[in-house]
C-alpha cells in the first residue's frame, strides 16, 4: 500500500497584510521597500545579507517595454515551497533598465528555450546583485536595522560620550548636553538623571567667604570706616556657591552618593560639565538607617569591622555633607589607580 505524502503550498490569504499588499498592488512599492518587507516578514535570518536564496528570489522582469513601476509582481514559486519570487524593473542584467548590450536583452526577452537558459544563467548573479544593492541602501537608512542603524548608534554614543565601563548612554553628557543656566534647570536635570524627585539646588544661600587681604585703617588702599573697611578675615555673601540637596534616601541609596562611590562619581562628572570650573558646590544627603538587632560575634554572615555593630541600632536619619574637593580628589585617585 502506497501512501502519498505532500506539503501544502502556502497561500497569500494566510500571509501578513504587508505581503498581501505586495502581491496585490506591487506598483505601490519601491524596490528597496519591497525587499525590506520580504526581509522582515518572510526571509530567513541573514538570508539577504549573505546573498543566498532560500525563501526570497529576486530577478528583473524580462520585458523591454517602459516600466511603470520598480516592482512588477511578487508570486509564490509553485515548485519551491515557501519561496517568493520578486520581479522588478530596476537595473539588473536584463530587462528594460539593464545596462547590457541590446542583443543580450533581446535574447533574454525571448520565450523560447534559449531565452529561458539565458535568464536562468543571469539570475544567478541578479539575485546576489540585488542583495548587495539592498545592503548598500540600508547604510543610509537609520531607522532600519542593519549597518546604517549601527553606524548611527555609534555616532550617537560618541556624541553623548557613552564610553564608560557599563556602556550606558547618558543623556545629559557629552557634546549633546547643554549647560543649564538656572538652579531649577539643574535640579530637573539631576532628578531625571538619577530617577529621583526630591533633589533641590540652592544657588543663593548665604555663606562665609574668606578675604584675601585683611583691611587696615590708614593703609595705602584707602580703607574708609563704614564704607570699604571690612573687619575680620571673612565676609558673609549670598550666592557664589551651589548646594545640592539629595533629600532623604535609604542607607544603601544614600551611601552610593558618597565620594568615591558609583553615584557620587557620576554626580561629580555631571556637575563638572554643567557648572563653571571656579564655582564651588556642596552635596548634602540625609541617610535613613533602619533598625538593627543586637549581633553576636561568631554568627554567620557577620564580618568584624564591615557589617558589624555594637549594641542595638535604632532607626535614625543622619545628615552628611561633602565638598566638591572631596568628590574630585576621590575621582582623580580612582582614575590614576
C-alpha positions as CSV (number, residue, x, y, z in Angstrom):
1,X,0.0,0.0,0.0
2,X,1.5,3.3,-1.1
3,X,0.7,6.4,1.0
4,X,1.1,9.7,-0.9
5,X,2.6,12.5,1.2
6,X,2.8,16.1,0.1
7,X,3.4,19.5,1.6
8,X,0.7,22.1,1.3
9,X,1.7,25.2,-0.7
10,X,1.2,28.4,1.4
11,X,-1.5,30.7,0.1
12,X,-1.5,34.5,0.1
13,X,-4.6,34.7,2.3
14,X,-2.6,33.2,5.2
15,X,0.2,35.7,4.9
16,X,0.6,39.1,6.6
17,X,-1.1,42.2,5.4
18,X,2.1,43.7,4.1
19,X,2.9,40.6,2.0
20,X,-0.6,40.5,0.7
21,X,-0.4,44.2,-0.3
22,X,2.9,43.5,-2.1
23,X,1.2,40.7,-4.0
24,X,-2.0,42.5,-5.0
25,X,-0.6,46.0,-5.5
26,X,3.1,45.7,-6.3
27,X,3.2,49.0,-8.2
28,X,2.8,50.8,-4.9
29,X,6.1,49.6,-3.6
30,X,9.6,50.8,-4.5
31,X,12.4,48.2,-4.9
32,X,14.0,48.7,-1.5
33,X,10.7,49.0,0.3
34,X,9.6,45.7,-1.2
35,X,12.8,43.9,-0.3
36,X,12.6,45.3,3.2
37,X,9.1,43.9,3.6
38,X,10.3,40.4,2.4
39,X,13.3,40.6,4.8
40,X,11.2,41.4,7.9
41,X,8.1,39.4,7.0
42,X,9.3,36.3,5.1
43,X,13.0,35.8,4.6
44,X,15.2,33.7,6.9
45,X,17.6,35.5,9.3
46,X,20.6,36.7,7.4
47,X,19.4,35.4,4.0
48,X,19.6,38.7,2.1
49,X,22.8,39.8,3.8
50,X,24.5,36.6,2.6
51,X,23.0,36.7,-0.9
52,X,21.6,33.2,-0.7
53,X,18.2,32.3,-2.0
54,X,16.1,30.3,0.4
55,X,12.7,32.0,0.8
56,X,13.2,35.0,-1.4
57,X,14.4,35.1,-5.0
58,X,14.8,38.5,-6.8
59,X,15.1,38.8,-10.6
60,X,14.5,41.6,-13.2
61,X,11.4,41.4,-15.4
62,X,12.4,40.3,-18.9
63,X,10.0,42.7,-20.8
64,X,11.7,45.6,-22.7
65,X,8.7,47.9,-22.5
66,X,8.7,51.1,-20.5
67,X,8.4,50.1,-16.8
68,X,5.5,51.7,-15.0
69,X,6.9,50.9,-11.5
70,X,10.0,49.4,-9.9
71,X,8.2,46.3,-8.8
72,X,6.5,44.2,-11.5
73,X,5.0,41.4,-9.4
74,X,5.5,39.1,-6.4
75,X,4.4,35.5,-6.5
76,X,5.0,32.2,-4.6
77,X,7.0,29.7,-6.6
78,X,4.9,26.6,-7.1
79,X,7.9,24.3,-7.4
80,X,9.7,25.7,-4.3
81,X,7.5,25.7,-1.2
82,X,7.7,28.9,0.7
83,X,9.8,30.9,-1.9
84,X,8.5,34.3,-3.0
85,X,9.7,35.4,-6.5
86,X,10.0,39.1,-6.8
87,X,10.2,40.5,-10.3
88,X,11.5,44.1,-10.6
89,X,12.1,46.7,-13.3
90,X,15.1,48.3,-11.6
91,X,18.6,47.8,-13.0
92,X,19.6,44.1,-13.3
93,X,21.4,42.2,-16.0
94,X,18.4,42.0,-18.4
95,X,15.2,43.8,-18.9
96,X,14.3,47.4,-19.8
97,X,16.5,49.1,-17.2
98,X,19.6,46.8,-17.7
99,X,22.9,48.3,-18.8
100,X,23.7,45.4,-21.1
101,X,24.2,45.1,-24.9
102,X,20.9,45.1,-26.8
103,X,21.4,41.7,-28.3
104,X,21.7,40.2,-24.8
105,X,18.4,42.0,-23.8
106,X,16.6,40.7,-26.9
107,X,17.9,37.1,-26.3
108,X,16.8,37.2,-22.6
109,X,13.4,38.6,-23.6
110,X,12.6,35.6,-25.8
111,X,10.1,33.0,-24.7
112,X,11.9,30.0,-26.2
113,X,14.5,27.7,-24.6
114,X,17.4,29.9,-25.4
115,X,15.8,32.8,-23.7
116,X,15.0,30.7,-20.6
117,X,18.6,29.5,-20.4
118,X,20.0,33.0,-20.7
119,X,17.7,34.3,-17.9
120,X,18.5,31.3,-15.7
121,X,22.2,31.9,-16.1
122,X,22.0,35.7,-15.4
123,X,19.6,35.2,-12.5
124,X,22.5,33.5,-10.6
125,X,24.1,36.9,-10.4
126,X,20.9,39.0,-10.4
127,X,19.8,37.8,-7.0
128,X,23.2,38.5,-5.4
129,X,23.3,41.9,-7.1
130,X,20.0,43.0,-5.7
131,X,21.0,41.7,-2.2
132,X,24.2,43.7,-2.4
133,X,22.4,46.8,-3.6
134,X,19.9,46.4,-0.8
135,X,22.7,46.2,1.8
136,X,24.3,49.4,0.4
137,X,20.9,51.2,0.6
138,X,20.5,50.2,4.2
139,X,23.7,52.1,5.2
140,X,21.8,55.4,4.7
141,X,18.6,54.2,6.4
142,X,19.0,55.0,10.1
143,X,15.5,53.7,11.0
144,X,16.1,50.2,9.6
145,X,18.0,47.5,11.4
146,X,21.4,47.0,9.8
147,X,24.6,48.7,9.1
148,X,23.1,52.2,8.9
149,X,21.4,51.9,12.3
150,X,24.6,50.5,13.9
151,X,26.6,53.4,12.5
152,X,24.0,55.9,13.8
153,X,24.1,54.3,17.3
154,X,27.9,54.5,17.2
155,X,27.8,58.2,16.3
156,X,25.2,58.9,18.9
157,X,27.3,57.1,21.6
158,X,30.3,59.3,20.5
159,X,28.3,62.5,20.8
160,X,26.9,61.5,24.2
161,X,30.3,60.3,25.5
162,X,28.8,56.8,26.1
163,X,32.2,55.1,26.6
164,X,32.0,54.2,30.2
165,X,32.6,50.8,31.7
166,X,28.9,49.9,31.8
167,X,28.3,51.2,28.3
168,X,25.4,53.3,29.4
169,X,24.1,56.1,27.2
170,X,23.9,59.2,29.4
171,X,21.5,61.8,28.0
172,X,23.0,64.8,29.8
173,X,26.7,64.3,29.0
174,X,29.0,64.9,26.0
175,X,28.5,67.4,23.2
176,X,24.8,67.0,23.3
177,X,24.4,68.0,26.9
178,X,23.9,71.8,27.1
179,X,24.8,73.6,30.3
180,X,21.9,74.7,32.5
181,X,21.6,78.4,33.4
182,X,19.3,78.1,36.5
183,X,19.1,76.2,39.7
184,X,15.7,74.8,38.8
185,X,17.0,73.5,35.5
186,X,19.9,71.8,37.2
187,X,17.6,70.2,39.8
188,X,15.4,68.9,36.9
189,X,18.4,67.5,35.2
190,X,19.7,65.7,38.3
191,X,16.2,64.3,39.1
192,X,15.9,62.9,35.6
193,X,19.5,61.5,35.6
194,X,19.2,59.7,38.9
195,X,15.4,58.8,38.7
196,X,14.6,60.8,41.8
197,X,12.1,63.6,42.6
198,X,13.3,65.3,45.8
199,X,16.7,66.7,44.7
200,X,16.8,70.5,45.1
201,X,19.5,73.0,44.1
202,X,20.2,76.3,46.0
203,X,22.5,78.9,44.3
204,X,21.6,81.8,46.6
205,X,22.4,80.5,50.1
206,X,24.4,82.7,52.4
207,X,27.9,81.5,53.4
208,X,31.2,82.9,54.7
209,X,33.8,83.7,52.1
210,X,37.5,84.3,53.1
211,X,39.1,87.6,52.3
212,X,42.4,87.5,50.5
213,X,43.8,90.7,52.2
214,X,42.8,91.9,55.6
215,X,41.7,95.6,55.7
216,X,43.6,98.1,58.0
217,X,42.9,101.7,58.8
218,X,45.4,104.1,57.3
219,X,46.7,101.6,54.7
220,X,47.5,102.5,51.2
221,X,44.3,101.1,49.8
222,X,42.3,104.0,51.4
223,X,40.0,101.9,53.6
224,X,37.2,104.0,54.9
225,X,35.3,103.1,58.1
226,X,31.7,102.4,57.3
227,X,32.3,102.2,53.5
228,X,35.1,100.0,52.3
229,X,36.5,98.7,55.6
230,X,35.8,95.0,56.5
231,X,36.5,93.8,60.0
232,X,37.9,90.2,60.2
233,X,39.1,87.8,57.5
234,X,35.7,86.6,56.3
235,X,32.6,88.2,54.8
236,X,29.0,86.9,54.6
237,X,27.9,86.7,51.0
238,X,24.9,85.3,49.1
239,X,25.4,83.2,46.0
240,X,28.7,82.2,44.6
241,X,28.2,78.6,45.8
242,X,25.8,75.8,44.7
243,X,24.3,73.4,47.3
244,X,22.9,70.1,46.0
245,X,20.4,68.6,48.5
246,X,19.6,65.0,47.6
247,X,16.9,64.7,50.2
248,X,16.3,61.7,52.4
249,X,17.4,58.3,51.0
250,X,17.7,54.8,52.3
251,X,21.1,53.7,53.6
252,X,22.1,51.7,50.5
253,X,20.9,54.5,48.2
254,X,22.4,57.4,50.2
255,X,25.8,55.9,50.6
256,X,26.0,55.4,46.9
257,X,26.3,59.2,46.6
258,X,29.3,59.4,48.9
259,X,32.7,60.5,47.4
260,X,34.3,57.6,45.6
261,X,31.1,55.6,45.2
262,X,29.3,54.9,41.9
263,X,26.6,57.5,42.0
264,X,28.9,60.0,43.7
265,X,31.4,59.8,40.8
266,X,28.6,60.1,38.3
267,X,27.3,63.2,40.2
268,X,30.8,64.8,40.2
269,X,31.3,64.2,36.4
270,X,27.9,65.7,35.7
271,X,28.4,68.8,37.8
272,X,31.9,69.3,36.3
273,X,30.3,69.6,32.9
274,X,27.3,71.7,34.0
275,X,28.9,74.2,36.4
276,X,31.8,76.7,35.9
277,X,35.2,75.5,36.9
278,X,35.7,78.2,39.6
279,X,32.2,77.8,41.1
280,X,32.3,75.7,44.3
281,X,29.5,73.3,45.2
282,X,28.5,71.1,48.1
283,X,26.4,68.0,48.3
284,X,24.0,67.2,51.2
285,X,22.2,63.9,51.7
286,X,20.1,62.6,54.6
287,X,20.7,58.9,55.1
288,X,17.9,56.9,56.7
289,X,19.2,54.0,58.8
290,X,16.7,51.2,59.6
291,X,16.6,49.3,62.9
292,X,19.2,46.6,63.5
293,X,19.1,44.0,66.2
294,X,22.0,43.1,68.6
295,X,24.6,40.9,66.9
296,X,26.8,38.2,68.4
297,X,30.4,37.7,67.1
298,X,30.6,34.2,65.5
299,X,27.2,34.3,63.8
300,X,27.0,33.6,60.1
301,X,27.3,36.5,57.6
302,X,28.9,38.9,60.1
303,X,32.3,40.4,59.2
304,X,34.0,42.4,62.0
305,X,34.6,46.0,61.0
306,X,32.5,45.8,57.9
307,X,28.9,44.9,58.6
308,X,29.0,44.5,62.4
309,X,27.8,47.0,65.1
310,X,27.8,47.2,68.8
311,X,24.5,47.3,70.6
312,X,21.0,47.8,69.2
313,X,20.8,50.2,66.3
314,X,17.6,52.3,66.4
315,X,16.0,53.9,63.3
316,X,17.6,57.3,62.7
317,X,18.4,59.8,60.0
318,X,22.0,61.2,59.7
319,X,22.9,64.3,57.7
320,X,26.0,64.1,55.5
321,X,27.7,67.0,53.8
322,X,30.5,66.8,51.3
323,X,32.5,69.4,49.4
324,X,33.3,69.3,45.8
325,X,37.0,68.9,46.5
326,X,36.3,65.6,48.2
327,X,34.5,64.2,45.2
328,X,37.2,65.5,42.8
329,X,40.0,64.0,44.8
330,X,38.4,60.6,45.1
331,X,37.6,60.7,41.3
332,X,41.2,61.6,40.4
333,X,42.5,58.8,42.7
334,X,40.2,56.2,41.0
335,X,41.4,57.3,37.6
336,X,45.1,57.2,38.5
337,X,44.8,53.7,40.1
